[in-house]
Structure formats: structure tokens, C-alpha cells
Amino acid sequence: MINKLGGKIKNGNGSRRKFILMGSVYQTHQPHPGNVMDKGAVNGLREWFENVIGVEHD
């Protein structure tokens, strides 16, 4: 979704990830093993979407 909106996803050191969209950056990490985000990271990403591009979630 971020890529479709013209944003980028960058891999940092280790499990660090940066989501870049409309000049705003959200940083998180990818847990090991696998690629499933925990609830706190999902909530943070949701809030970032709401603040950056005005997405609202019911």
C-alpha cells in the first residue's frame, strides 16, 4: 500500500524498517522469526496513516 501511494519501505540495520510517505517517516522493527507485526506496531502504523494521509479506521 505504501508503494502504491508513492512511498518507500527501507530496510535498516538488523530488523529495522522505515516507511516513508509524503515526507513523513515511520520507524519500526520486524520481529524474528517471520514477518508479523505485533499489535503495538500495527496501532502505531495505523495512527501514522491517519496523521499523514488522513486515512480513518472505524
C-alpha distance matrix in Angstrom:
0.0 3.8 5.4 5.0 6.3 8.9 8.5 9.8 10.4 14.1 16.5 19.6 22.9 23.0 20.2 18.8 15.1 14.0 10.7 11.6 10.4 13.1 15.9 15.1 14.9 14.2 16.1 16.5 17.9 17.3 20.3 22.7 23.0 19.8 16.2 16.1 15.6 18.5 18.7 19.4 16.3 14.1 16.1 15.9 12.1 12.4 15.2 13.4 10.7 13.9 15.8 13.6 12.2 14.3 12.2 14.9 15.3 18.6
3.8 0.0 3.8 5.5 5.2 6.6 5.0 6.5 7.5 11.3 14.1 16.9 20.4 21.1 18.5 16.6 12.8 11.0 7.5 7.9 6.9 10.0 12.4 11.7 11.4 11.3 13.4 14.5 16.3 16.4 19.7 22.4 23.1 20.2 16.5 16.8 15.7 18.6 19.0 18.9 15.6 14.1 15.9 14.8 11.1 12.1 14.2 11.7 9.6 13.1 14.2 11.5 10.9 13.7 12.4 15.6 16.5 20.1
5.4 3.8 0.0 3.8 5.4 5.2 4.8 5.7 7.5 11.0 14.0 17.2 20.8 21.6 19.4 17.7 14.0 12.4 9.4 9.2 8.7 11.3 13.6 13.8 13.5 14.0 15.7 16.8 18.1 17.9 21.3 23.5 24.0 21.0 17.6 18.5 18.1 21.3 22.1 22.2 18.7 17.4 19.6 18.4 14.7 15.9 18.0 15.3 13.3 16.7 17.6 14.6 13.7 16.8 15.7 19.0 19.9 23.4
5.0 5.5 3.8 0.0 3.8 5.5 7.2 9.2 11.3 14.8 17.8 21.0 24.6 25.2 22.9 21.3 17.5 15.8 12.5 12.1 10.4 12.2 15.2 15.7 16.1 16.6 18.7 19.8 21.3 20.9 24.2 26.4 26.7 23.4 20.0 20.5 20.1 23.2 23.5 24.0 20.7 18.8 20.7 20.0 16.2 16.6 18.8 16.5 13.7 16.6 17.9 15.0 13.1 15.9 14.6 17.9 19.0 22.3
6.3 5.2 5.4 3.8 0.0 3.8 5.7 8.9 11.5 15.0 18.4 21.1 24.8 25.8 23.5 21.3 17.5 15.1 11.6 10.3 7.7 8.8 12.2 12.8 13.9 14.8 17.6 19.2 21.3 21.5 24.9 27.6 28.2 25.2 21.6 21.8 20.7 23.4 23.3 23.3 20.2 18.4 19.6 18.5 14.9 15.1 16.7 14.1 11.3 14.0 14.8 11.6 9.8 12.8 12.2 15.9 17.6 21.1
8.9 6.6 5.2 5.5 3.8 0.0 3.8 6.9 10.3 13.3 16.9 19.5 23.2 24.7 22.9 20.5 16.8 14.2 11.1 9.0 7.0 8.0 10.7 12.1 13.2 14.8 17.3 19.3 21.3 21.7 25.4 27.8 28.6 25.8 22.3 23.0 22.0 25.0 25.3 24.9 21.5 20.3 21.7 20.1 16.6 17.5 18.7 15.6 13.5 16.4 16.6 13.0 11.9 15.4 15.4 19.1 20.9 24.6
8.5 5.0 4.8 7.2 5.7 3.8 0.0 3.8 7.0 10.0 13.6 16.0 19.8 21.3 19.4 16.9 13.2 10.4 7.3 5.4 4.4 6.9 8.8 9.5 9.8 11.2 13.5 15.6 17.7 18.5 22.1 24.7 25.8 23.2 19.7 20.4 19.2 22.1 22.6 21.9 18.4 17.7 19.1 17.2 13.8 15.4 16.5 13.2 11.8 15.1 15.0 11.5 11.5 15.1 15.0 18.6 20.1 23.9
9.8 6.5 5.7 9.2 8.9 6.9 3.8 0.0 3.8 6.4 10.0 12.6 16.3 17.9 16.3 13.9 10.4 8.0 6.0 5.1 6.7 9.7 10.4 10.6 9.5 10.7 12.0 13.8 15.3 16.0 19.7 22.0 23.1 20.8 17.4 18.8 17.8 20.9 22.0 21.3 17.6 17.5 19.5 17.3 14.1 16.4 17.7 14.4 13.8 17.4 17.2 14.0 14.6 18.1 17.7 21.1 22.2 25.9
10.4 7.5 7.5 11.3 11.5 10.3 7.0 3.8 0.0 3.8 6.8 9.7 13.4 14.4 12.6 10.6 6.9 5.6 4.7 6.3 8.9 12.4 12.7 11.9 9.6 9.6 9.8 10.9 11.9 12.3 16.1 18.3 19.4 17.2 14.0 15.6 14.7 18.0 19.6 18.9 15.1 15.4 17.8 15.8 12.8 15.6 17.2 14.2 14.1 17.9 18.0 15.4 16.3 19.4 18.7 21.6 22.1 25.7
14.1 11.3 11.0 14.8 15.0 13.3 10.0 6.4 3.8 0.0 3.8 6.4 10.1 11.7 10.7 8.5 5.8 5.1 6.6 7.9 11.3 14.6 13.8 13.1 10.3 10.5 9.5 10.7 11.1 11.9 15.6 17.5 18.9 17.3 14.6 16.7 15.9 19.0 21.0 20.0 16.3 17.3 19.7 17.3 14.9 18.2 19.4 16.4 17.0 20.6 20.3 17.8 19.3 22.4 21.9 24.8 25.3 28.8
16.5 14.1 14.0 17.8 18.4 16.9 13.6 10.0 6.8 3.8 0.0 3.8 6.9 8.0 7.4 6.0 4.8 6.5 9.1 11.2 14.7 18.1 17.2 16.0 12.7 12.1 9.9 10.1 9.2 9.7 13.1 14.5 16.0 14.9 12.8 15.3 14.8 17.8 20.4 19.5 15.9 17.5 20.2 18.0 16.1 19.6 21.0 18.3 19.2 22.8 22.6 20.6 22.2 25.1 24.4 26.9 26.9 30.3
19.6 16.9 17.2 21.0 21.1 19.5 16.0 12.6 9.7 6.4 3.8 0.0 3.8 6.3 6.8 4.7 5.6 7.1 10.7 12.5 16.3 19.3 17.7 16.3 12.8 12.2 9.4 9.8 8.9 10.4 13.4 14.8 16.8 16.5 14.8 17.0 16.1 18.5 21.1 19.7 16.4 18.6 20.9 18.3 17.1 20.8 21.7 19.0 20.6 24.0 23.3 21.5 23.7 26.6 26.1 28.5 28.6 31.9
22.9 20.4 20.8 24.6 24.8 23.2 19.8 16.3 13.4 10.1 6.9 3.8 0.0 3.8 6.2 5.6 8.3 10.5 14.1 16.2 19.9 22.9 21.1 19.5 15.9 15.0 11.7 11.3 9.6 11.0 13.1 13.8 16.0 16.6 15.6 17.9 17.2 19.2 22.1 20.6 17.7 20.4 22.7 20.2 19.5 23.3 24.1 21.7 23.6 26.9 26.2 24.7 27.1 29.7 29.2 31.4 31.2 34.3
23.0 21.1 21.6 25.2 25.8 24.7 21.3 17.9 14.4 11.7 8.0 6.3 3.8 0.0 3.8 5.7 8.8 12.0 15.3 18.0 21.6 24.9 23.5 21.6 17.9 16.3 12.8 11.3 8.5 8.8 10.2 10.3 12.5 13.4 13.1 15.5 15.3 17.2 20.5 19.5 16.8 19.4 22.1 20.1 19.5 23.2 24.4 22.5 24.3 27.5 27.3 26.1 28.3 30.7 29.7 31.6 31.0 33.8
20.2 18.5 19.4 22.9 23.5 22.9 19.4 16.3 12.6 10.7 7.4 6.8 6.2 3.8 0.0 3.8 6.5 10.2 13.1 16.3 19.7 23.1 22.2 19.9 16.2 14.0 10.7 8.4 5.1 5.1 7.0 8.0 10.3 10.7 9.8 11.9 11.5 13.6 16.9 16.1 13.3 15.8 18.6 16.9 16.3 19.8 21.3 19.6 21.3 24.5 24.6 23.6 25.6 27.8 26.6 28.2 27.5 30.2
18.8 16.6 17.7 21.3 21.3 20.5 16.9 13.9 10.6 8.5 6.0 4.7 5.6 5.7 3.8 0.0 3.8 6.9 10.2 13.1 16.6 19.9 18.7 16.4 12.6 10.7 7.2 5.9 4.3 6.4 9.2 11.3 13.7 13.6 11.8 13.3 12.0 14.0 16.7 15.3 12.2 14.8 17.1 14.8 14.1 17.9 18.8 16.8 18.7 21.9 21.6 20.5 22.8 25.1 24.3 26.1 25.8 28.8
15.1 12.8 14.0 17.5 17.5 16.8 13.2 10.4 6.9 5.8 4.8 5.6 8.3 8.8 6.5 3.8 0.0 3.8 6.6 9.8 13.1 16.6 15.8 13.7 10.1 8.3 5.8 5.4 5.4 7.0 10.6 13.1 15.0 13.9 11.2 12.7 11.2 13.9 16.1 14.9 11.3 13.1 15.6 13.3 11.8 15.4 16.7 14.3 15.7 19.1 19.0 17.5 19.5 22.0 21.1 23.3 23.2 26.4
14.0 11.0 12.4 15.8 15.1 14.2 10.4 8.0 5.6 5.1 6.5 7.1 10.5 12.0 10.2 6.9 3.8 0.0 3.8 6.2 9.8 13.0 12.0 10.0 6.5 5.7 4.6 6.6 8.4 10.4 14.1 16.8 18.7 17.3 14.3 15.4 13.5 15.9 17.4 15.9 12.3 13.7 15.6 12.8 10.9 14.4 15.2 12.2 13.6 17.0 16.4 14.5 16.6 19.4 19.1 21.6 22.1 25.5
10.7 7.5 9.4 12.5 11.6 11.1 7.3 6.0 4.7 6.6 9.1 10.7 14.1 15.3 13.1 10.2 6.6 3.8 0.0 3.8 6.6 10.2 10.2 8.2 5.6 5.1 6.4 8.3 10.7 12.2 15.8 18.7 20.3 18.3 14.9 15.5 13.5 16.1 17.0 15.8 12.2 12.6 14.3 11.8 9.1 12.1 13.1 9.9 10.5 14.1 13.8 11.6 13.2 16.1 15.7 18.5 19.2 22.8
11.6 7.9 9.2 12.1 10.3 9.0 5.4 5.1 6.3 7.9 11.2 12.5 16.2 18.0 16.3 13.1 9.8 6.2 3.8 0.0 3.8 6.9 6.6 5.7 4.6 6.5 8.8 11.6 14.1 15.9 19.5 22.4 24.0 22.0 18.6 19.2 17.3 19.7 20.3 18.8 15.4 15.6 16.8 14.0 11.4 13.9 14.2 10.5 10.8 14.2 13.2 10.2 11.9 15.3 15.6 18.8 20.3 24.0
10.4 6.9 8.7 10.4 7.7 7.0 4.4 6.7 8.9 11.3 14.7 16.3 19.9 21.6 19.7 16.6 13.1 9.8 6.6 3.8 0.0 3.8 5.5 5.4 6.6 8.5 11.6 14.3 17.1 18.6 22.2 25.2 26.6 24.3 20.7 20.9 18.9 21.2 21.2 19.9 16.8 16.3 17.0 14.6 11.7 13.2 13.4 9.8 9.0 12.0 11.2 7.7 8.6 12.3 12.9 16.4 18.3 22.2
13.1 10.0 11.3 12.2 8.8 8.0 6.9 9.7 12.4 14.6 18.1 19.3 22.9 24.9 23.1 19.9 16.6 13.0 10.2 6.9 3.8 0.0 3.8 5.5 8.5 11.1 14.5 17.5 20.5 22.3 25.8 28.9 30.3 28.1 24.5 24.6 22.4 24.5 24.1 22.7 19.8 19.2 19.4 16.9 14.3 15.2 14.8 11.3 10.5 12.5 10.9 7.2 8.0 11.7 13.3 16.9 19.5 23.2
15.9 12.4 13.6 15.2 12.2 10.7 8.8 10.4 12.7 13.8 17.2 17.7 21.1 23.5 22.2 18.7 15.8 12.0 10.2 6.6 5.5 3.8 0.0 3.8 6.8 10.2 13.2 16.6 19.8 22.0 25.5 28.6 30.3 28.5 25.0 25.3 22.9 24.9 24.8 22.8 19.9 20.1 20.2 17.1 15.2 16.7 15.8 12.1 12.4 14.4 12.1 8.8 10.9 14.3 16.1 19.5 21.9 25.6
15.1 11.7 13.8 15.7 12.8 12.1 9.5 10.6 11.9 13.1 16.0 16.3 19.5 21.6 19.9 16.4 13.7 10.0 8.2 5.7 5.4 5.5 3.8 0.0 3.8 6.9 10.1 13.5 16.9 19.4 22.7 25.9 27.8 26.1 22.7 22.6 19.9 21.5 21.3 19.2 16.4 16.8 16.7 13.5 11.9 13.6 12.5 8.7 9.9 12.0 9.7 7.0 9.9 12.9 14.5 17.5 19.6 23.2
14.9 11.4 13.5 16.1 13.9 13.2 9.8 9.5 9.6 10.3 12.7 12.8 15.9 17.9 16.2 12.6 10.1 6.5 5.6 4.6 6.6 8.5 6.8 3.8 0.0 3.8 6.5 10.0 13.3 15.9 19.2 22.4 24.4 23.0 19.7 19.8 17.2 18.9 19.2 16.9 13.9 14.9 15.3 11.9 10.4 13.1 12.4 8.8 10.6 13.3 11.5 9.4 12.4 15.2 16.0 18.7 20.1 23.7
14.2 11.3 14.0 16.6 14.8 14.8 11.2 10.7 9.6 10.5 12.1 12.2 15.0 16.3 14.0 10.7 8.3 5.7 5.1 6.5 8.5 11.1 10.2 6.9 3.8 0.0 3.8 6.7 10.3 12.9 16.0 19.4 21.5 20.1 16.8 16.6 13.6 15.1 15.4 13.2 10.1 11.3 11.9 8.5 7.2 10.5 10.1 7.0 9.4 12.2 11.2 10.1 12.9 15.1 15.2 17.4 18.2 21.6
16.1 13.4 15.7 18.7 17.6 17.3 13.5 12.0 9.8 9.5 9.9 9.4 11.7 12.8 10.7 7.2 5.8 4.6 6.4 8.8 11.6 14.5 13.2 10.1 6.5 3.8 0.0 3.8 7.1 10.3 13.2 16.5 18.8 17.9 15.0 15.1 12.3 13.8 14.9 12.6 9.4 11.7 12.8 9.5 9.0 12.7 12.7 10.2 12.7 15.6 14.7 13.9 16.6 18.7 18.5 20.4 20.7 24.0
16.5 14.5 16.8 19.8 19.2 19.3 15.6 13.8 10.9 10.7 10.1 9.8 11.3 11.3 8.4 5.9 5.4 6.6 8.3 11.6 14.3 17.5 16.6 13.5 10.0 6.7 3.8 0.0 3.8 7.0 9.6 13.0 15.3 14.6 12.0 11.9 9.1 10.4 12.1 10.1 6.9 9.7 11.4 8.9 8.7 12.5 13.2 11.6 13.9 16.7 16.6 16.2 18.6 20.3 19.5 20.9 20.5 23.5
17.9 16.3 18.1 21.3 21.3 21.3 17.7 15.3 11.9 11.1 9.2 8.9 9.6 8.5 5.1 4.3 5.4 8.4 10.7 14.1 17.1 20.5 19.8 16.9 13.3 10.3 7.1 3.8 0.0 3.8 6.3 9.4 11.8 11.5 9.5 10.1 8.1 9.8 12.5 11.3 8.3 11.1 13.6 11.8 11.6 15.2 16.4 15.1 17.0 20.0 20.2 19.7 21.8 23.6 22.4 23.7 22.9 25.6
17.3 16.4 17.9 20.9 21.5 21.7 18.5 16.0 12.3 11.9 9.7 10.4 11.0 8.8 5.1 6.4 7.0 10.4 12.2 15.9 18.6 22.3 22.0 19.4 15.9 12.9 10.3 7.0 3.8 0.0 3.8 6.6 8.6 7.8 5.9 7.1 6.5 9.0 12.3 12.2 9.4 11.4 14.5 13.6 12.9 16.1 18.0 17.0 18.3 21.4 22.2 21.6 23.2 24.9 23.2 24.5 23.3 25.8
20.3 19.7 21.3 24.2 24.9 25.4 22.1 19.7 16.1 15.6 13.1 13.4 13.1 10.2 7.0 9.2 10.6 14.1 15.8 19.5 22.2 25.8 25.5 22.7 19.2 16.0 13.2 9.6 6.3 3.8 0.0 3.8 6.1 6.6 6.4 6.8 6.8 8.1 11.8 12.2 10.4 12.5 15.5 15.2 15.1 18.0 19.9 19.5 21.0 23.7 24.7 24.5 26.1 27.5 25.6 26.4 24.7 26.9
22.7 22.4 23.5 26.4 27.6 27.8 24.7 22.0 18.3 17.5 14.5 14.8 13.8 10.3 8.0 11.3 13.1 16.8 18.7 22.4 25.2 28.9 28.6 25.9 22.4 19.4 16.5 13.0 9.4 6.6 3.8 0.0 3.0 5.4 7.2 8.6 10.0 11.2 15.0 15.7 14.1 16.0 19.1 19.0 18.7 21.6 23.7 23.2 24.5 27.3 28.4 28.1 29.6 31.0 29.0 29.8 28.1 30.1
23.0 23.1 24.0 26.7 28.2 28.6 25.8 23.1 19.4 18.9 16.0 16.8 16.0 12.5 10.3 13.7 15.0 18.7 20.3 24.0 26.6 30.3 30.3 27.8 24.4 21.5 18.8 15.3 11.8 8.6 6.1 3.0 0.0 3.8 6.9 8.6 10.9 12.3 16.1 17.3 15.8 17.2 20.5 20.7 20.2 22.8 25.2 24.9 25.8 28.7 30.0 29.6 30.8 32.2 29.9 30.7 28.7 30.6
19.8 20.2 21.0 23.4 25.2 25.8 23.2 20.8 17.2 17.3 14.9 16.5 16.6 13.4 10.7 13.6 13.9 17.3 18.3 22.0 24.3 28.1 28.5 26.1 23.0 20.1 17.9 14.6 11.5 7.8 6.6 5.4 3.8 0.0 3.7 6.0 9.1 11.4 14.9 16.6 14.7 15.3 18.9 19.4 18.3 20.6 23.4 23.0 23.4 26.4 28.0 27.5 28.3 29.7 27.2 28.1 26.2 28.1
16.2 16.5 17.6 20.0 21.6 22.3 19.7 17.4 14.0 14.6 12.8 14.8 15.6 13.1 9.8 11.8 11.2 14.3 14.9 18.6 20.7 24.5 25.0 22.7 19.7 16.8 15.0 12.0 9.5 5.9 6.4 7.2 6.9 3.7 0.0 3.8 6.5 9.7 13.0 14.5 12.1 12.3 16.1 16.4 14.9 17.3 20.1 19.6 19.8 22.9 24.5 23.8 24.6 26.1 23.6 24.7 23.0 25.2
16.1 16.8 18.5 20.5 21.8 23.0 20.4 18.8 15.6 16.7 15.3 17.0 17.9 15.5 11.9 13.3 12.7 15.4 15.5 19.2 20.9 24.6 25.3 22.6 19.8 16.6 15.1 11.9 10.1 7.1 6.8 8.6 8.6 6.0 3.8 0.0 3.8 6.6 9.6 11.7 9.8 9.6 13.3 14.3 13.2 15.0 18.0 18.1 18.4 21.0 23.0 22.8 23.5 24.5 21.8 22.4 20.3 22.2
15.6 15.7 18.1 20.1 20.7 22.0 19.2 17.8 14.7 15.9 14.8 16.1 17.2 15.3 11.5 12.0 11.2 13.5 13.5 17.3 18.9 22.4 22.9 19.9 17.2 13.6 12.3 9.1 8.1 6.5 6.8 10.0 10.9 9.1 6.5 3.8 0.0 3.8 6.7 8.1 6.0 6.3 9.8 10.6 9.9 12.0 14.6 14.9 15.6 18.1 19.8 20.0 21.0 21.9 19.5 20.0 18.1 20.2
18.5 18.6 21.3 23.2 23.4 25.0 22.1 20.9 18.0 19.0 17.8 18.5 19.2 17.2 13.6 14.0 13.9 15.9 16.1 19.7 21.2 24.5 24.9 21.5 18.9 15.1 13.8 10.4 9.8 9.0 8.1 11.2 12.3 11.4 9.7 6.6 3.8 0.0 3.8 5.6 5.5 6.3 8.8 10.1 10.8 12.4 14.5 15.5 16.7 18.6 20.3 21.1 22.4 22.7 20.4 20.3 18.1 19.6
18.7 19.0 22.1 23.5 23.3 25.3 22.6 22.0 19.6 21.0 20.4 21.1 22.1 20.5 16.9 16.7 16.1 17.4 17.0 20.3 21.2 24.1 24.8 21.3 19.2 15.4 14.9 12.1 12.5 12.3 11.8 15.0 16.1 14.9 13.0 9.6 6.7 3.8 0.0 3.8 5.5 5.1 6.1 8.6 9.8 10.4 12.3 14.1 15.3 16.5 18.4 19.8 20.9 20.7 18.3 17.6 15.2 16.4
19.4 18.9 22.2 24.0 23.3 24.9 21.9 21.3 18.9 20.0 19.5 19.7 20.6 19.5 16.1 15.3 14.9 15.9 15.8 18.8 19.9 22.7 22.8 19.2 16.9 13.2 12.6 10.1 11.3 12.2 12.2 15.7 17.3 16.6 14.5 11.7 8.1 5.6 3.8 0.0 3.8 5.5 5.1 6.2 8.6 9.8 10.6 12.3 14.3 15.4 16.6 18.2 20.0 19.8 18.1 17.6 15.8 17.4
16.3 15.6 18.7 20.7 20.2 21.5 18.4 17.6 15.1 16.3 15.9 16.4 17.7 16.8 13.3 12.2 11.3 12.3 12.2 15.4 16.8 19.8 19.9 16.4 13.9 10.1 9.4 6.9 8.3 9.4 10.4 14.1 15.8 14.7 12.1 9.8 6.0 5.5 5.5 3.8 0.0 3.8 5.4 5.0 6.1 8.5 9.9 10.4 12.3 14.2 15.3 16.2 17.9 18.5 16.8 17.1 15.7 18.0
14.1 14.1 17.4 18.8 18.4 20.3 17.7 17.5 15.4 17.3 17.5 18.6 20.4 19.4 15.8 14.8 13.1 13.7 12.6 15.6 16.3 19.2 20.1 16.8 14.9 11.3 11.7 9.7 11.1 11.4 12.5 16.0 17.2 15.3 12.3 9.6 6.3 6.3 5.1 5.5 3.8 0.0 3.8 5.4 5.1 6.1 8.6 9.8 10.6 12.3 14.3 15.2 16.2 16.4 14.1 14.2 12.5 14.7
16.1 15.9 19.6 20.7 19.6 21.7 19.1 19.5 17.8 19.7 20.2 20.9 22.7 22.1 18.6 17.1 15.6 15.6 14.3 16.8 17.0 19.4 20.2 16.7 15.3 11.9 12.8 11.4 13.6 14.5 15.5 19.1 20.5 18.9 16.1 13.3 9.8 8.8 6.1 5.1 5.4 3.8 0.0 3.8 5.4 5.0 6.2 8.6 9.9 10.6 12.4 14.1 15.4 14.9 13.0 12.5 10.9 12.9
15.9 14.8 18.4 20.0 18.5 20.1 17.2 17.3 15.8 17.3 18.0 18.3 20.2 20.1 16.9 14.8 13.3 12.8 11.8 14.0 14.6 16.9 17.1 13.5 11.9 8.5 9.5 8.9 11.8 13.6 15.2 19.0 20.7 19.4 16.4 14.3 10.6 10.1 8.6 6.2 5.0 5.4 3.8 0.0 3.8 5.4 5.2 6.2 8.7 9.9 10.6 12.1 14.1 14.3 13.2 13.5 12.9 15.5
12.1 11.1 14.7 16.2 14.9 16.6 13.8 14.1 12.8 14.9 16.1 17.1 19.5 19.5 16.3 14.1 11.8 10.9 9.1 11.4 11.7 14.3 15.2 11.9 10.4 7.2 9.0 8.7 11.6 12.9 15.1 18.7 20.2 18.3 14.9 13.2 9.9 10.8 9.8 8.6 6.1 5.1 5.4 3.8 0.0 3.8 5.4 5.0 6.2 8.7 9.9 10.3 11.8 12.6 11.1 12.3 11.9 15.1
12.4 12.1 15.9 16.6 15.1 17.5 15.4 16.4 15.6 18.2 19.6 20.8 23.3 23.2 19.8 17.9 15.4 14.4 12.1 13.9 13.2 15.2 16.7 13.6 13.1 10.5 12.7 12.5 15.2 16.1 18.0 21.6 22.8 20.6 17.3 15.0 12.0 12.4 10.4 9.8 8.5 6.1 5.0 5.4 3.8 0.0 3.8 5.4 5.1 6.3 8.7 10.0 10.6 10.4 8.3 8.7 8.1 11.3
15.2 14.2 18.0 18.8 16.7 18.7 16.5 17.7 17.2 19.4 21.0 21.7 24.1 24.4 21.3 18.8 16.7 15.2 13.1 14.2 13.4 14.8 15.8 12.5 12.4 10.1 12.7 13.2 16.4 18.0 19.9 23.7 25.2 23.4 20.1 18.0 14.6 14.5 12.3 10.6 9.9 8.6 6.2 5.2 5.4 3.8 0.0 3.8 5.4 5.0 6.2 8.5 10.1 9.5 8.8 9.0 9.4 12.4
13.4 11.7 15.3 16.5 14.1 15.6 13.2 14.4 14.2 16.4 18.3 19.0 21.7 22.5 19.6 16.8 14.3 12.2 9.9 10.5 9.8 11.3 12.1 8.7 8.8 7.0 10.2 11.6 15.1 17.0 19.5 23.2 24.9 23.0 19.6 18.1 14.9 15.5 14.1 12.3 10.4 9.8 8.6 6.2 5.0 5.4 3.8 0.0 3.8 5.4 5.2 5.9 8.3 9.1 9.1 10.7 11.9 15.3
10.7 9.6 13.3 13.7 11.3 13.5 11.8 13.8 14.1 17.0 19.2 20.6 23.6 24.3 21.3 18.7 15.7 13.6 10.5 10.8 9.0 10.5 12.4 9.9 10.6 9.4 12.7 13.9 17.0 18.3 21.0 24.5 25.8 23.4 19.8 18.4 15.6 16.7 15.3 14.3 12.3 10.6 9.9 8.7 6.2 5.1 5.4 3.8 0.0 3.8 5.5 5.2 5.7 6.6 5.8 8.2 9.7 13.5
13.9 13.1 16.7 16.6 14.0 16.4 15.1 17.4 17.9 20.6 22.8 24.0 26.9 27.5 24.5 21.9 19.1 17.0 14.1 14.2 12.0 12.5 14.4 12.0 13.3 12.2 15.6 16.7 20.0 21.4 23.7 27.3 28.7 26.4 22.9 21.0 18.1 18.6 16.5 15.4 14.2 12.3 10.6 9.9 8.7 6.3 5.0 5.4 3.8 0.0 3.8 5.8 5.9 4.5 4.5 5.8 8.1 11.5
15.8 14.2 17.6 17.9 14.8 16.6 15.0 17.2 18.0 20.3 22.6 23.3 26.2 27.3 24.6 21.6 19.0 16.4 13.8 13.2 11.2 10.9 12.1 9.7 11.5 11.2 14.7 16.6 20.2 22.2 24.7 28.4 30.0 28.0 24.5 23.0 19.8 20.3 18.4 16.6 15.3 14.3 12.4 10.6 9.9 8.7 6.2 5.2 5.5 3.8 0.0 3.8 6.0 5.7 7.6 9.2 11.8 15.0
13.6 11.5 14.6 15.0 11.6 13.0 11.5 14.0 15.4 17.8 20.6 21.5 24.7 26.1 23.6 20.5 17.5 14.5 11.6 10.2 7.7 7.2 8.8 7.0 9.4 10.1 13.9 16.2 19.7 21.6 24.5 28.1 29.6 27.5 23.8 22.8 20.0 21.1 19.8 18.2 16.2 15.2 14.1 12.1 10.3 10.0 8.5 5.9 5.2 5.8 3.8 0.0 3.8 6.0 8.1 10.9 13.6 17.1
12.2 10.9 13.7 13.1 9.8 11.9 11.5 14.6 16.3 19.3 22.2 23.7 27.1 28.3 25.6 22.8 19.5 16.6 13.2 11.9 8.6 8.0 10.9 9.9 12.4 12.9 16.6 18.6 21.8 23.2 26.1 29.6 30.8 28.3 24.6 23.5 21.0 22.4 20.9 20.0 17.9 16.2 15.4 14.1 11.8 10.6 10.1 8.3 5.7 5.9 6.0 3.8 0.0 3.8 5.7 9.2 12.2 15.8
14.3 13.7 16.8 15.9 12.8 15.4 15.1 18.1 19.4 22.4 25.1 26.6 29.7 30.7 27.8 25.1 22.0 19.4 16.1 15.3 12.3 11.7 14.3 12.9 15.2 15.1 18.7 20.3 23.6 24.9 27.5 31.0 32.2 29.7 26.1 24.5 21.9 22.7 20.7 19.8 18.5 16.4 14.9 14.3 12.6 10.4 9.5 9.1 6.6 4.5 5.7 6.0 3.8 0.0 3.8 6.2 9.8 13.0
12.2 12.4 15.7 14.6 12.2 15.4 15.0 17.7 18.7 21.9 24.4 26.1 29.2 29.7 26.6 24.3 21.1 19.1 15.7 15.6 12.9 13.3 16.1 14.5 16.0 15.2 18.5 19.5 22.4 23.2 25.6 29.0 29.9 27.2 23.6 21.8 19.5 20.4 18.3 18.1 16.8 14.1 13.0 13.2 11.1 8.3 8.8 9.1 5.8 4.5 7.6 8.1 5.7 3.8 0.0 3.8 6.7 10.2
14.9 15.6 19.0 17.9 15.9 19.1 18.6 21.1 21.6 24.8 26.9 28.5 31.4 31.6 28.2 26.1 23.3 21.6 18.5 18.8 16.4 16.9 19.5 17.5 18.7 17.4 20.4 20.9 23.7 24.5 26.4 29.8 30.7 28.1 24.7 22.4 20.0 20.3 17.6 17.6 17.1 14.2 12.5 13.5 12.3 8.7 9.0 10.7 8.2 5.8 9.2 10.9 9.2 6.2 3.8 0.0 3.8 6.7
15.3 16.5 19.9 19.0 17.6 20.9 20.1 22.2 22.1 25.3 26.9 28.6 31.2 31.0 27.5 25.8 23.2 22.1 19.2 20.3 18.3 19.5 21.9 19.6 20.1 18.2 20.7 20.5 22.9 23.3 24.7 28.1 28.7 26.2 23.0 20.3 18.1 18.1 15.2 15.8 15.7 12.5 10.9 12.9 11.9 8.1 9.4 11.9 9.7 8.1 11.8 13.6 12.2 9.8 6.7 3.8 0.0 3.8
18.6 20.1 23.4 22.3 21.1 24.6 23.9 25.9 25.7 28.8 30.3 31.9 34.3 33.8 30.2 28.8 26.4 25.5 22.8 24.0 22.2 23.2 25.6 23.2 23.7 21.6 24.0 23.5 25.6 25.8 26.9 30.1 30.6 28.1 25.2 22.2 20.2 19.6 16.4 17.4 18.0 14.7 12.9 15.5 15.1 11.3 12.4 15.3 13.5 11.5 15.0 17.1 15.8 13.0 10.2 6.7 3.8 0.0
